[in-house]
Amino acid sequence: MSADVLIVDDDYAMREILASICEIVGMPYRMAFDGIDAQAKIQAEAPALIILDLMMPRLDGHGVLKWLQSNPILSQIPVVIYTAKYLSKEQKASLGLPDSMILNKSQMSMEQLQELIASAIPS
C-alpha cells in the first residue's frame, strides 16, 4: 500500500481543489476521473486514503465502494465520500461508512475538509 491519497471525481476543478488540500497537509496524491480509472489505479497500487465522489460516469462511487468492500484487503482502505448529492439517513447507512466520512460538498468548508483529510490518513 502506498502512502498517498487517491482523489476520485469527474469534476476537474474539484480534483484540483482536493489536490491543493493534499499538498497543504503534505500528502502525495493521485487522481482518477471516474470509477473505472480509480479501480485501475487502486489495483496498480492501493492508496492510504480514497476521496470518492458518488456521481460519476461509467462507474459511479457506489460501484467503487461495493468493489472495495468486497475485497478483504481493499476494504481496509479508509474512504471519504465527498458528494454534491443529498443523502438521506438510509442512503448514508447503506454506504457502510461512519457518518463522519460522508461529506456534502456544499456544507463543508475547505478548512474542515483539510482537517478531515489530515485526520483520516492512517498513521
matplotlib code that plots the C-alpha trace (Angstrom):
import matplotlib.pyplot as plt

x = [0.0, 1.3, 1.2, -0.9, -4.4, -6.5, -8.9, -11.8, -14.0, -15.2, -15.1, -11.7, -12.0, -12.9, -10.0, -7.7, -9.2, -8.7, -5.2, -4.3, -5.6, -3.5, -0.5, -1.3, -1.3, 1.8, 0.2, 1.2, -1.9, -3.1, -6.2, -8.9, -11.6, -14.2, -14.7, -13.1, -10.0, -10.0, -10.2, -7.2, -5.1, -6.1, -5.1, -1.8, -1.1, -3.5, -3.6, -3.6, -6.9, -9.6, -11.7, -14.6, -17.4, -20.6, -21.9, -19.6, -19.9, -19.1, -18.7, -20.1, -18.8, -21.4, -19.9, -16.4, -17.3, -19.0, -16.0, -13.7, -15.9, -16.0, -12.2, -10.8, -7.6, -9.0, -11.9, -9.3, -8.5, -10.3, -12.8, -14.1, -17.3, -17.4, -20.5, -22.9, -25.8, -28.1, -28.1, -30.9, -30.0, -30.9, -28.7, -25.8, -26.3, -26.3, -22.8, -21.4, -19.2, -19.2, -21.2, -18.0, -16.6, -19.6, -19.5, -21.6, -19.7, -22.0, -21.8, -18.1, -15.6, -12.1, -10.7, -13.0, -12.1, -8.4, -8.8, -10.7, -8.2, -5.3, -7.1, -8.3, -4.8, -3.6, -0.5]
y = [0.0, 3.4, 6.5, 8.6, 9.8, 8.8, 11.6, 10.2, 12.8, 13.5, 17.3, 18.6, 21.8, 19.7, 17.3, 20.4, 21.8, 18.4, 18.1, 21.5, 20.4, 17.3, 19.5, 21.7, 18.7, 17.2, 14.2, 12.9, 12.2, 10.7, 11.5, 9.4, 10.8, 8.0, 4.7, 2.6, 4.8, 4.5, 0.7, 0.5, 2.9, 1.0, -2.3, -0.9, 0.4, 0.7, 4.2, 5.1, 7.1, 7.5, 10.6, 9.4, 11.3, 9.3, 10.7, 9.9, 8.5, 4.8, 3.5, 5.7, 5.9, 3.4, 0.8, 1.6, 1.4, -2.0, -3.3, -2.1, -3.6, -7.0, -7.3, -8.1, -6.2, -3.2, -2.9, -1.7, 1.5, 4.5, 6.1, 9.7, 10.2, 13.8, 14.4, 17.1, 14.6, 14.9, 11.6, 10.5, 8.7, 5.4, 6.2, 7.1, 3.8, 1.8, 3.0, 1.2, 4.1, 6.2, 9.5, 11.4, 10.0, 11.1, 14.8, 17.1, 19.4, 22.4, 22.0, 21.5, 24.4, 23.8, 24.1, 21.4, 19.2, 19.8, 18.7, 15.6, 14.6, 15.1, 13.1, 10.3, 9.4, 6.3, 6.8]
z = [0.0, -0.9, 1.4, -1.0, -1.4, -4.4, -5.4, -7.5, -9.1, -12.6, -12.0, -12.9, -10.7, -7.7, -8.3, -8.4, -5.1, -3.4, -4.7, -3.3, 0.1, -0.1, -0.8, 2.2, 4.5, 2.9, 1.3, -2.1, -4.3, -7.5, -9.4, -11.1, -13.3, -12.7, -11.0, -13.7, -13.7, -9.9, -9.9, -12.3, -10.1, -6.9, -8.4, -9.5, -6.0, -3.2, -1.7, 2.0, 1.6, -1.1, -1.5, -3.6, -5.4, -5.8, -9.1, -12.0, -15.5, -16.4, -12.8, -10.0, -6.4, -5.2, -7.6, -6.5, -2.8, -3.3, -5.2, -2.4, 0.3, -1.5, -1.2, 2.3, 1.7, -0.2, 2.3, 4.9, 2.9, 4.5, 2.2, 2.4, 0.4, -0.9, -2.9, -4.0, -3.8, -0.8, 1.1, 3.5, 6.7, 5.0, 2.0, 4.3, 6.3, 3.0, 2.3, 5.3, 6.4, 9.5, 9.1, 9.7, 6.5, 4.3, 3.4, 1.3, -0.9, -0.3, 3.5, 4.1, 4.2, 2.8, 6.3, 7.6, 4.6, 5.2, 8.9, 7.9, 5.3, 7.7, 10.4, 8.1, 6.9, 8.7, 10.9]

ax = plt.figure().add_subplot(projection="3d")
ax.plot(x, y, z, "-o")
ax.set_aspect("equal")
plt.show()
